[in-house]
Amino acid sequence: MQRTKRHFNRFGKTVVAGLLVGMVFWLDAMAACPALHEMIHHDAADYNHQCAVKMFAHGKIEPATCKIPVVPPSALVETTPHIAVFVLSTVIKNLPQGRAPPAVSSFQA
């Protein structure tokens, strides 16, 4: 039983796909050549004749549709804002001991 199932899984899908493709080509050939269609159906020229070949020839085929929601991509790079804080300090801290800044603002008269 297991061997048969494995054998079908290996070759079954290929065979079914080949048969379906062959059926579509055969329907297309009969739709393109009315004489070939009349060999299969003797009343193929009748106006009220309904079959898969006529539906295929007139484009009355319903394809399988699948609605896939479109999701916008998320941000790939996350950024954090860079905050710079400036603290002003007096220049006196930067000068060596015993030195003071020049007295420009003091005016002696």
Residue pairs with C-beta under 8 A, 6 or more apart in sequence:
27 52
27 53
27 56
28 56
29 36
30 36
30 37
30 40
30 53
31 37
31 53
31 54
31 56
31 57
34 44
34 45
37 44
37 53
38 44
38 45
40 53
41 49
41 51
41 53
43 49
44 51
44 53
44 54
55 61
91 101
92 100
92 101
95 101
